[in-house]
Amino acid sequence: MHCVTALYLAQEGSRFDFDYYLETHIPLATDFVGDNLIRWEVHRGTDEASYVCRTSFWIHSLERFQQMLAEHQETIFADLPNYTNLKPELHVEAVMGSGAVESHPAGRSGG
């Protein structure tokens, strides 16, 4: 499993339309990734963060993702001006482990 992250770094005068991004761009991208997609997340940077937005796609196959990007990158990147004036940095990481914390009912301590 791999995680591909698009990082939009904060810059003076930058704009980012999260509504458009979540309602239009993410569905476009996830349609292209198809059944190679495990999950995705979009994070808005806080005032202290060096980024405006960080989006991560967990995928089964990096090779299939790279093939998809080669085929559809023109369409994906042509949509950028519709939601931002920033150019994303793409980062690819091999996922070495993951997990989730189970919620505990009120009054019950974990451990």
Long-range contacts (C-beta under 8 A, 24 or more apart in sequence): 1-38, 1-58, 1-59, 1-60, 1-94, 1-95, 2-58, 2-59, 2-61, 2-62, 2-65, 2-92, 2-93, 2-94, 2-95, 3-56, 3-57, 3-58, 3-59, 3-92, 3-93, 3-95, 4-56, 4-57, 4-59, 4-62, 4-65, 4-90, 4-91, 4-92, 4-93, 5-54, 5-55, 5-56, 5-57, 5-90, 5-91, 5-92, 5-93, 6-53, 6-54, 6-55, 6-56, 6-88, 6-89, 6-90, 7-51, 7-53, 7-54, 7-88, 7-89, 7-90, 7-91, 8-51, 8-52, 8-53, 8-54, 8-84, 8-86, 8-88, 8-89, 9-50, 9-51, 9-52, 9-86, 9-89, 10-45, 10-49, 10-50, 10-51, 10-52, 11-86, 13-85, 14-52, 14-84, 14-85, 14-86, 15-84, 15-85, 16-52, 16-53, 16-83, 16-84, 16-86, 17-82, 17-83, 17-84, 18-42, 18-44, 18-53, 18-83, 20-82, 20-83, 21-53, 21-83, 21-84, 24-79, 24-82, 24-83, 25-79, 25-82, 25-83, 26-55, 28-75, 28-76, 28-79, 29-57, 29-76, 30-57, 32-68, 32-71, 32-72, 32-75, 32-76, 33-57, 33-59, 33-65, 33-68, 34-68, 36-60, 36-61, 36-64, 36-65, 36-68, 52-84, 52-86, 53-84, 58-95, 62-92
